[in-house]
Amino acid sequence: MGLIAAAIAVGLAAVGAGIGNGLIVGRTVEGIARQPELRSVLQTTMFIGVALVEALPIIGVVIAFIVMGQ
């Protein structure tokens, strides 16, 4: 049962991160298309957002290891 819970935790975290990254990058591309002069500012903000979203799967893996250890 613990392995199934770990797989679900990691899987949902990966799906959530994929959706979040897609939204962030898509909106950044839209912003750059509208105002090309703000490219560097938008890219910096995008990379910060992507880094924060990528923390979710890392936390999911940690939770999976905790569940598997019990």
C-alpha positions as CSV (number, residue, x, y, z in Angstrom):
1,M,0.0,0.0,0.0
2,G,2.9,2.4,0.7
3,L,4.3,1.9,-2.8
4,I,1.0,2.9,-4.4
5,A,0.7,6.0,-2.2
6,A,4.3,7.0,-3.1
7,A,3.6,6.5,-6.8
8,I,0.5,8.6,-6.6
9,A,2.3,11.4,-4.6
10,V,5.1,11.6,-7.2
11,G,2.8,11.3,-10.1
12,L,0.4,14.0,-9.0
13,A,3.3,16.3,-8.1
14,A,4.8,15.8,-11.6
15,V,1.4,16.5,-13.3
16,G,0.9,19.6,-11.2
17,A,4.4,20.9,-12.0
18,G,3.9,20.2,-15.7
19,I,0.7,22.1,-15.8
20,G,2.1,25.0,-13.8
21,N,5.2,25.2,-16.0
22,G,3.1,25.2,-19.1
23,L,1.0,28.0,-17.8
24,I,4.0,30.1,-16.7
25,V,5.9,29.7,-19.9
26,G,2.8,30.2,-22.1
27,R,1.9,33.5,-20.4
28,T,5.5,34.6,-20.6
29,V,5.6,34.0,-24.3
30,E,2.3,36.0,-24.6
31,G,3.8,38.8,-22.6
32,I,7.0,38.9,-24.8
33,A,4.9,38.8,-27.9
34,R,2.9,41.9,-26.7
35,Q,5.9,43.8,-25.3
36,P,9.2,42.6,-26.7
37,E,11.1,45.3,-24.9
38,L,10.3,43.6,-21.5
39,R,11.8,40.3,-22.6
40,S,14.6,40.2,-20.0
41,V,12.3,41.2,-17.1
42,L,9.6,38.7,-18.1
43,Q,12.2,35.9,-18.5
44,T,13.7,36.6,-15.1
45,T,10.3,36.5,-13.5
46,M,9.5,33.3,-15.5
47,F,12.6,31.5,-14.3
48,I,11.8,32.4,-10.7
49,G,8.3,31.1,-11.1
50,V,9.4,27.9,-12.7
51,A,11.9,27.3,-9.9
52,L,9.1,27.7,-7.3
53,V,6.8,25.4,-9.2
54,E,9.6,22.8,-9.5
55,A,9.8,22.7,-5.7
56,L,6.5,20.8,-5.8
57,P,7.8,17.5,-7.3
58,I,10.8,17.6,-5.0
59,I,8.5,17.8,-2.0
60,G,6.4,15.0,-3.6
61,V,9.4,12.8,-3.8
62,V,10.3,13.5,-0.2
63,I,6.8,12.6,0.9
64,A,7.0,9.5,-1.2
65,F,10.2,8.4,0.6
66,I,8.6,9.1,4.0
67,V,5.6,7.0,3.1
68,M,7.8,4.2,1.8
69,G,9.9,4.2,4.9
70,Q,6.9,3.5,7.2
